[in-house]
Amino acid sequence: MHYAVQAAIARFPDRGHAIEELAKADEGFLSLCEDLAAAQAALARWERSDTPVRSARCAEYRELVRDLVAELAAELDRHAQG
């Protein structure tokens, strides 16, 4: 399974099958999953950082992760309805 699909399923475990199917059929959705995985990885790196900008970068990446999760949810909902 694609690492990015796993990242999305970790956020929506009850929608795993839908995520897998949509990622196979829609490159845009897979790209969104990849963006989420990358943002989560960056957040994890910043959380381990000891640089002065750590707090600001963590806040930025947390917001990005929230936005991507919301976008994934919207896409899943949209495809579930149609």
FENJO-V94924 format. One line per field, one symbol per residue. ss: DSSP state (H for helix, E for strand, - for the rest). phi: phi as a letter, one per 20 degrees, with the letter a starting at -180 (. if undefined). psi: psi as a letter, one per 40 degrees, with the letter a starting at -180 (. if undefined). A space follows every 50 residues. Layout:
ss->???
phi->???
psi->???
This chain:
ss->--HHHHHHHHH-HHHHHHHHHHHHH-HHHHHHHHHHHHHHHHHHHHHH-- ---HHHHHHHHHHHHHHHHHHHHHHHHHHHH-
phi->.fgfffffffecffdgfffgffffecffffffffffgfffffgffffefc efeggffffffffffgffffffffffffffec
psi->ihdddddddddgdefdddddddddehdddddddddddddddddddddeif idedddddddddddddddddddddddddddd.
